[in-house]
């Protein structure tokens, strides 16, 4: 991944984690979504380490957040750069 996109990826990851943490299905003590059938059981993050929120190609089965492509990251990067100008 282009080093310029790493901070953008972190923005996406933090936003995803925030969305999950505010969801009624989130189980904070185990950092995952409730188990099926109510939730999906996704491991969101393991206290700041890798989990589904860090996997850009993944989406939330409950439609809380979508998958992100490299092109999406580039577009977001360009929007941020243009706002700073």
Backbone as CSV, one residue per row, in Angstrom:
resi,resn,N_x,N_y,N_z,CA_x,CA_y,CA_z,C_x,C_y,C_z
1,UNK,0.847,-1.181,0.000,0.000,0.000,0.000,0.887,1.238,0.000
2,UNK,0.488,2.209,-0.778,1.168,3.490,-0.847,1.228,4.109,0.546
3,UNK,2.419,4.568,0.953,2.579,5.109,2.313,1.692,6.322,2.555
4,UNK,1.325,7.067,1.512,0.422,8.210,1.676,-0.983,7.776,2.062
5,UNK,-1.329,6.521,1.761,-2.677,6.034,2.045,-2.811,5.420,3.436
6,UNK,-1.697,5.143,4.098,-1.764,4.516,5.421,-2.553,5.368,6.419
7,UNK,-2.308,6.701,6.498,-3.126,7.503,7.424,-4.618,7.507,7.044
8,UNK,-4.905,7.411,5.755,-6.297,7.374,5.300,-6.939,6.061,5.740
9,UNK,-6.191,4.963,5.616,-6.696,3.665,6.070,-7.016,3.734,7.558
10,UNK,-6.152,4.367,8.330,-6.379,4.480,9.769,-7.649,5.279,10.077
11,UNK,-7.945,6.286,9.276,-9.187,7.049,9.440,-10.382,6.120,9.238
12,UNK,-10.322,5.306,8.192,-11.406,4.370,7.895,-11.561,3.361,9.034
13,UNK,-10.449,2.810,9.501,-10.492,1.810,10.580,-11.089,2.421,11.848
14,UNK,-10.640,3.616,12.220,-11.162,4.270,13.426,-12.652,4.562,13.292
15,UNK,-13.085,4.974,12.104,-14.512,5.231,11.872,-15.318,3.944,12.008
16,UNK,-14.815,2.859,11.442,-15.507,1.568,11.547,-15.628,1.131,13.007
17,UNK,-14.539,1.224,13.745,-14.553,0.819,15.151,-15.542,1.671,15.934
18,UNK,-15.572,2.963,15.661,-16.507,3.864,16.338,-17.955,3.475,16.046
19,UNK,-18.226,3.154,14.791,-19.573,2.723,14.398,-19.947,1.442,15.153
20,UNK,-19.031,0.495,15.185,-19.303,-0.770,15.884,-19.516,-0.537,17.377
21,UNK,-18.678,0.295,17.974,-18.791,0.540,19.411,-20.112,1.210,19.795
22,UNK,-20.715,1.919,18.856,-21.998,2.562,19.143,-23.202,1.681,18.776
23,UNK,-22.939,0.523,18.202,-24.005,-0.394,17.788,-24.498,-1.210,18.988
24,UNK,-25.797,-1.433,19.036,-26.393,-2.201,20.136,-25.952,-3.670,20.137
25,UNK,-25.411,-4.148,19.025,-24.966,-5.539,18.934,-23.513,-5.734,19.385
26,UNK,-22.799,-4.635,19.588,-21.386,-4.709,19.973,-21.235,-5.191,21.410
27,UNK,-20.315,-6.118,21.616,-20.011,-6.656,22.941,-18.609,-6.183,23.331
28,UNK,-18.513,-5.095,24.117,-17.211,-4.461,24.378,-16.199,-5.332,25.117
29,UNK,-16.638,-6.199,25.987,-15.673,-6.998,26.742,-14.919,-7.998,25.870
30,UNK,-15.545,-8.397,24.763,-14.880,-9.341,23.861,-14.583,-8.716,22.496
31,UNK,-14.912,-7.427,22.335,-14.614,-6.656,21.119,-15.161,-7.321,19.860
32,UNK,-16.398,-7.782,19.951,-16.999,-8.404,18.779,-18.494,-8.132,18.748
33,UNK,-19.075,-8.405,17.590,-20.514,-8.303,17.417,-21.165,-9.502,18.118
34,UNK,-22.399,-9.325,18.538,-23.141,-10.430,19.161,-23.141,-11.642,18.224
35,UNK,-23.253,-12.795,18.814,-23.265,-14.025,18.021,-24.599,-14.198,17.301
36,UNK,-24.606,-14.959,16.191,-25.849,-15.230,15.480,-26.850,-15.934,16.390
37,UNK,-28.118,-15.797,16.186,-28.742,-15.208,15.011,-28.923,-13.692,15.098
38,UNK,-28.772,-13.082,16.259,-28.985,-11.642,16.382,-27.876,-10.844,15.702
39,UNK,-26.632,-11.178,15.997,-25.485,-10.493,15.407,-24.763,-11.394,14.430
40,UNK,-23.595,-10.953,14.002,-22.820,-11.736,13.040,-21.638,-12.445,13.693
41,UNK,-21.268,-12.029,14.903,-20.152,-12.645,15.600,-18.783,-12.167,15.154
42,UNK,-18.743,-11.135,14.320,-17.468,-10.630,13.810,-16.584,-10.125,14.942
43,UNK,-15.295,-10.471,14.875,-14.301,-9.907,15.764,-13.931,-8.550,15.183
44,UNK,-14.277,-7.483,15.882,-14.099,-6.131,15.342,-12.631,-5.732,15.366
45,UNK,-12.030,-5.806,16.509,-10.596,-5.597,16.664,-10.203,-6.248,17.982
46,UNK,-8.964,-6.584,18.111,-8.529,-7.221,19.350,-7.724,-6.199,20.142
47,UNK,-8.464,-5.252,20.717,-7.858,-4.197,21.526,-6.758,-3.469,20.771
48,UNK,-7.138,-2.967,19.586,-6.225,-2.174,18.775,-5.442,-2.952,17.743
49,UNK,-5.617,-4.257,17.707,-4.899,-5.063,16.723,-5.876,-5.527,15.650
50,UNK,-5.427,-6.394,14.810,-6.204,-6.806,13.638,-7.545,-7.446,14.008
51,UNK,-8.540,-7.048,13.285,-9.886,-7.585,13.361,-10.588,-7.173,12.082
52,UNK,-11.844,-7.449,11.967,-12.568,-7.175,10.722,-12.552,-5.698,10.360
53,UNK,-12.538,-4.818,11.348,-12.519,-3.377,11.066,-11.266,-2.970,10.293
54,UNK,-10.194,-3.731,10.419,-8.931,-3.423,9.745,-8.859,-4.003,8.331
55,UNK,-9.780,-4.865,7.986,-9.766,-5.528,6.682,-10.609,-4.731,5.703
56,UNK,-9.936,-3.932,4.889,-10.646,-2.991,4.026,-11.604,-3.657,3.058
57,UNK,-11.292,-4.861,2.630,-12.143,-5.561,1.671,-13.404,-6.157,2.281
58,UNK,-13.556,-6.035,3.584,-14.717,-6.600,4.277,-15.783,-5.527,4.510
59,UNK,-17.016,-5.967,4.690,-18.112,-5.057,5.018,-18.876,-5.613,6.211
60,UNK,-19.648,-4.760,6.835,-20.480,-5.188,7.955,-21.720,-5.895,7.402
61,UNK,-22.009,-7.109,7.878,-23.194,-7.816,7.396,-24.500,-7.109,7.746
62,UNK,-24.436,-6.183,8.706,-25.633,-5.429,9.100,-25.704,-4.065,8.410
63,UNK,-24.859,-3.890,7.389,-24.849,-2.684,6.551,-24.490,-1.413,7.321
64,UNK,-23.682,-1.548,8.375,-23.245,-0.381,9.154,-22.083,0.319,8.459
65,UNK,-21.237,-0.447,7.742,-20.150,0.106,6.944,-19.838,-0.840,5.784
66,UNK,-19.320,-0.247,4.700,-19.089,-0.986,3.459,-17.607,-1.315,3.281
67,UNK,-17.328,-2.185,2.337,-15.944,-2.492,1.986,-15.313,-1.260,1.342
68,UNK,-14.004,-1.167,1.426,-13.265,-0.027,0.885,-12.180,-0.559,-0.037
69,UNK,-12.089,0.020,-1.214,-11.063,-0.370,-2.177,-9.900,0.623,-2.120
70,UNK,-8.813,0.278,-2.768,-7.682,1.199,-2.863,-8.122,2.475,-3.569
71,UNK,-8.978,2.339,-4.560,-9.488,3.515,-5.275,-10.279,4.426,-4.333
72,UNK,-11.044,3.821,-3.420,-11.783,4.608,-2.428,-10.825,5.378,-1.535
73,UNK,-9.724,4.728,-1.117,-8.731,5.397,-0.274,-8.082,6.562,-1.015
74,UNK,-7.767,6.357,-2.286,-7.171,7.428,-3.090,-8.137,8.598,-3.202
75,UNK,-9.408,8.297,-3.435,-10.417,9.359,-3.542,-10.538,10.132,-2.226
76,UNK,-10.569,9.414,-1.108,-10.650,10.065,0.194,-9.405,10.905,0.454
77,UNK,-8.232,10.373,0.101,-6.975,11.119,0.241,-7.047,12.423,-0.548
78,UNK,-7.491,12.346,-1.794,-7.577,13.529,-2.642,-8.571,14.548,-2.083
79,UNK,-9.680,14.096,-1.526,-10.657,15.010,-0.918,-10.026,15.750,0.255
80,UNK,-9.286,15.032,1.092,-8.657,15.649,2.257,-7.599,16.651,1.815
81,UNK,-6.790,16.293,0.830,-5.752,17.194,0.328,-6.386,18.457,-0.247
82,UNK,-7.452,18.292,-1.004,-8.120,19.450,-1.604,-8.745,20.358,-0.549
83,UNK,-9.246,19.795,0.549,-9.820,20.603,1.625,-8.748,21.403,2.341
84,UNK,-7.518,20.870,2.394,-6.423,21.549,3.078,-5.857,22.692,2.257
85,UNK,-6.122,22.686,0.947,-5.572,23.749,0.076,-6.287,25.045,0.211
